[in-house]
């Protein structure tokens, strides 16, 4: 069957086919985007978000003015954190907050974990983790004298519990891992690695940037200690939307964050002479919450709750399987390889393919409104955002790749 026809049939029978229309349509005229496959780098905005931003500017900010801090904004970081925790993270209320960037939250949590036990001065992390995770850890090592202990996974895979077990010990303070590897999409064994870290008496810090909103996560059930993640990828919070942090209740009060600001103080508006940490997740906030950036997150969390994370996960798997099938059937003959796990159970929400001409192909695709991601040295990353990506888009991108490789 013709690939585009097959894609049209898959779209017609897709249980999530209607969520696509909830998003702001991409491009028009000369600026038309025919296939957006980068929702794992910058998620598309929901139409509802445009309305909510308008309400915020005209009503909450424009009319209520500073009264809105009392009426709704002060509580937003923890209220939104609780919603996100409940719907996407398997986290009971009181353990998640929204603020800062992922990078800054990684610093706060990792720094707190390193300070937790003076006998433990090693950070375990892997060479395939996202640059900011590695750089933040390097900085903390330089600041504190902690030692970095590197795990080196195969680039086309990711970290395994066995690899972590081989390096953890009585000096391990914390193990830092991304649940979904940003390049390969390898889905790490969160329960397994968490257990290995705990067996060594260490804490674990999960980076959920490529999981939140697409892979169900059960932080409480697996007794995860700490987690961070982005809101502008699958959660469609918009450019620079703030990140989230999870600190398990049992560690609150015991772990201390390093950036003591007035907004984390026990009594913010007393403006007293010295710092006194607030309780719960409030104490992990440092400065004024980025209210404008939080508006969009809530719309996607509502949508995820409505359609269910399991349905989203199933569609991510099906879209990924579709890519793998088409690459095998039509692109492998041109030298294209799948460099993500072929088994959907082992894969997050994107599929990376590789070819020596990837850079050139990617540039040509962008020029014609087909928008995947390029990853050094030769990877094209196809982000499959189940709420907004259609099979037709994926088919169109793959057909164009095949045509470009044929000439
Ligand atoms: C996207 C991403 C980040 C981004 O961090 P920012 O501070 O938002 O720039 C961090 N870690 C991982 C694993 C990511 O995928």
Boltz pocket constraint, residues with backbone or C-beta under 6 A from the ligand:
constraints:
  - pocket:
      binder: B
      contacts: [[A, 40], [A, 101], [A, 102], [A, 103], [A, 104], [A, 130], [A, 132], [A, 133], [A, 178], [A, 180], [A, 182], [A, 207], [A, 209], [A, 210], [A, 230], [A, 243]]
      max_distance: 6.0
